Amino acid sequence: MNHVVLWSLAAATALTALPAAAADRVIYVQPLSPAPGPKVTDAVEKGLRATFPVQVRWLPAVPLPKVAFFAPRRRWRAEKLLVYLAPLLPKDGAKILGLTSADISTTNGDVPDWGILGLGSLDGKACVLSTYRSRRGVPVRVALERVAKVAVHEVGHTFGLEHCPNPGCLMQDAGGKVKTVDEEHALCPKCRAQLKAAGVEVPGGRRVPWRHVD
């Protein structure tokens, strides 16, 4: 079976400005059982806090919703998880990120059930990522780096960033290859400029400390 990656919903172009104060931008992480362990949660939080001017807060774990379960492939539909997650965002939150170790999927063109690392609603409130594909066949360190980068990528979509053509940018499209994530390092100047225009200041030249996530 060909395992591939899709990281965003249908594209839109508008960027939504957020309040200037970092304290007003809270990303809530919603663990979805089966949820990953503490090394993964630590990696996700470090990646988000090092990349965006945000606070990260954790919600109590909840089960994956039955309505999102796709029985023929025994995995969970990511677009349905986004619909489920959006109302769970507390009033003081800017975004909500669902985190699970279960396999997730969505429709991609003519492929009705396409396995993915994560999915984010462009310029929306919710995104979701799974550790299922990131961890297979690689050392723990590599898996943690991948998960942290995917978290940044999916939250980037919710801040209005589309896929980026610049090699090494965290918003680069994986093109169906999980290993593409390993070649991504930081948000490129173009993506940082787009975030700044939306009121999300990201310091230039700052690299996420991936070597520290484990």
VMD Tcl script that draws the C-alpha trace (Angstrom):
set ca {
  {0.00 0.00 0.00}
  {1.28 3.44 -0.88}
  {1.33 5.66 2.22}
  {0.96 9.32 1.34}
  {0.47 12.68 3.01}
  {-2.08 15.45 2.61}
  {-1.72 18.46 4.84}
  {-4.43 20.99 4.00}
  {-8.03 21.45 3.01}
  {-9.08 23.24 -0.17}
  {-7.09 26.45 -0.57}
  {-8.29 29.94 0.22}
  {-6.15 33.06 0.12}
  {-7.29 35.49 2.81}
  {-5.29 35.92 5.99}
  {-7.18 36.74 9.18}
  {-5.47 39.22 11.48}
  {-5.22 38.20 15.10}
  {-4.77 40.35 18.21}
  {-1.23 41.67 18.58}
  {-0.70 40.47 22.14}
  {0.80 37.00 22.38}
  {-1.31 36.37 25.47}
  {-4.39 36.58 23.25}
  {-3.17 33.70 21.09}
  {-3.67 30.44 22.90}
  {-3.35 27.15 21.08}
  {-5.25 24.39 22.83}
  {-4.14 20.82 22.23}
  {-6.87 18.22 22.47}
  {-5.54 14.66 22.95}
  {-7.77 12.13 21.21}
  {-7.53 8.63 22.66}
  {-5.53 6.64 21.84}
  {-3.34 9.64 22.61}
  {0.47 9.71 22.34}
  {2.70 9.65 25.39}
  {4.57 12.47 27.19}
  {7.56 12.57 24.81}
  {5.24 13.35 21.93}
  {3.25 15.96 23.82}
  {6.47 17.64 24.93}
  {7.76 17.69 21.34}
  {4.54 19.23 20.04}
  {4.51 21.95 22.67}
  {8.17 22.84 22.16}
  {7.74 23.02 18.41}
  {4.70 25.29 18.59}
  {6.14 27.62 21.24}
  {9.47 27.93 19.43}
  {7.79 28.80 16.12}
  {4.78 30.96 16.96}
  {4.23 33.70 19.57}
  {1.64 31.64 21.43}
  {0.76 29.95 24.65}
  {0.06 26.22 24.53}
  {-2.54 24.73 26.84}
  {-3.67 21.14 27.14}
  {-7.20 19.82 27.41}
  {-8.15 16.52 29.07}
  {-8.06 13.57 26.68}
  {-11.31 12.50 25.05}
  {-12.14 9.46 22.88}
  {-12.06 9.72 19.12}
  {-15.63 10.38 17.95}
  {-17.42 7.36 16.50}
  {-18.84 9.50 13.71}
  {-15.32 9.91 12.26}
  {-14.50 6.19 12.16}
  {-14.11 4.74 8.65}
  {-14.80 1.05 9.15}
  {-13.62 -0.29 5.75}
  {-10.04 0.86 6.48}
  {-10.31 0.95 10.27}
  {-9.10 4.53 10.54}
  {-10.50 7.96 11.26}
  {-11.61 10.61 8.79}
  {-9.63 13.77 9.43}
  {-12.17 16.21 7.97}
  {-14.77 14.87 10.39}
  {-12.31 15.27 13.24}
  {-11.94 18.97 12.34}
  {-15.71 19.40 12.57}
  {-15.65 17.62 15.93}
  {-12.74 19.67 17.30}
  {-13.90 23.19 16.38}
  {-16.67 23.42 19.05}
  {-14.23 22.14 21.70}
  {-12.09 25.27 21.42}
  {-12.38 27.27 24.66}
  {-13.47 30.89 24.34}
  {-10.00 32.21 25.15}
  {-8.35 30.05 22.49}
  {-7.26 31.02 18.99}
  {-6.75 27.51 17.59}
  {-7.28 23.89 18.59}
  {-5.01 21.01 17.59}
  {-6.20 17.43 17.87}
  {-3.48 14.90 18.65}
  {-3.85 11.14 18.27}
  {-1.81 8.02 17.63}
  {-4.60 6.48 15.54}
  {-4.40 6.39 11.75}
  {-6.26 9.20 9.97}
  {-7.27 9.83 6.37}
  {-9.22 12.06 4.01}
  {-10.26 12.26 0.36}
  {-7.66 13.48 -2.13}
  {-8.86 13.93 -5.69}
  {-9.86 10.55 -7.09}
  {-8.54 8.71 -4.02}
  {-11.48 8.30 -1.62}
  {-9.45 7.35 1.45}
  {-5.93 8.81 1.52}
  {-3.73 8.22 4.57}
  {-2.25 11.38 6.04}
  {-0.05 12.80 8.78}
  {-2.33 15.71 9.51}
  {-5.00 18.08 8.25}
  {-5.60 21.76 8.91}
  {-8.52 24.04 8.07}
  {-7.02 26.91 6.10}
  {-7.59 30.17 7.95}
  {-9.80 28.25 10.35}
  {-9.75 27.21 13.98}
  {-9.03 23.48 13.97}
  {-6.32 21.09 12.85}
  {-5.41 17.50 13.66}
  {-2.31 15.35 13.47}
  {-1.57 11.68 13.93}
  {1.69 10.07 15.00}
  {0.78 6.84 13.21}
  {2.79 7.42 10.03}
  {5.56 9.51 11.55}
  {6.79 6.79 13.87}
  {6.97 3.76 11.60}
  {10.42 2.40 10.83}
  {12.44 5.30 12.26}
  {14.22 6.05 15.56}
  {12.22 7.77 18.28}
  {14.18 11.00 17.76}
  {13.17 11.20 14.09}
  {9.54 10.41 14.89}
  {9.41 13.18 17.50}
  {10.93 15.69 15.10}
  {8.39 14.77 12.44}
  {5.45 15.15 14.81}
  {6.69 18.55 16.05}
  {7.14 19.78 12.47}
  {3.72 18.53 11.38}
  {2.16 20.33 14.35}
  {3.77 23.59 13.19}
  {2.68 22.91 9.61}
  {-0.96 22.26 10.49}
  {-1.22 25.23 12.85}
  {0.40 27.28 10.07}
  {-2.54 26.39 7.84}
  {-4.97 27.65 10.47}
  {-3.06 30.95 10.50}
  {-3.68 31.22 6.75}
  {-0.50 29.76 5.29}
  {-0.87 27.61 2.20}
  {1.69 25.08 0.99}
  {5.01 26.72 0.18}
  {7.25 25.91 -2.84}
  {10.46 26.85 -1.01}
  {12.60 23.79 -0.18}
  {13.18 23.39 3.55}
  {10.19 25.50 4.57}
  {7.95 23.91 7.19}
  {4.96 24.72 4.98}
  {6.33 22.73 2.05}
  {3.96 20.12 0.61}
  {5.21 16.62 1.37}
  {4.17 15.49 -2.10}
  {3.05 12.12 -0.82}
  {6.35 11.34 0.92}
  {6.66 11.27 4.70}
  {10.44 11.67 4.41}
  {9.95 15.17 2.98}
  {9.28 16.28 6.54}
  {12.86 15.36 7.48}
  {14.18 17.97 5.03}
  {12.10 20.82 6.48}
  {13.73 23.12 9.02}
  {11.96 26.46 9.56}
  {9.39 28.85 8.14}
  {10.89 30.62 5.14}
  {11.02 34.46 4.89}
  {7.98 34.47 2.61}
  {5.82 32.56 5.10}
  {7.07 34.66 8.00}
  {6.13 37.80 6.06}
  {2.62 36.42 5.45}
  {2.23 35.72 9.15}
  {3.45 39.22 10.02}
  {0.87 40.70 7.66}
  {-1.74 38.72 9.59}
  {-0.52 40.09 12.91}
  {1.51 37.02 13.89}
  {5.11 38.15 14.37}
  {7.67 35.35 13.88}
  {11.31 36.35 14.46}
  {13.40 36.09 11.30}
  {16.33 33.69 11.21}
  {15.04 31.71 14.16}
  {15.18 27.94 13.85}
  {13.03 25.60 15.83}
  {15.36 23.56 18.08}
  {14.41 20.17 16.67}
  {17.41 18.50 18.27}
  {15.89 19.33 21.67}
  {12.43 17.85 21.17}
  {13.43 14.45 22.50}
}
mol new
graphics top color blue
foreach p $ca { graphics top sphere $p radius 0.5 }
foreach p [lrange $ca 0 end-1] q [lrange $ca 1 end] { graphics top cylinder $p $q radius 0.2 }
display resetview
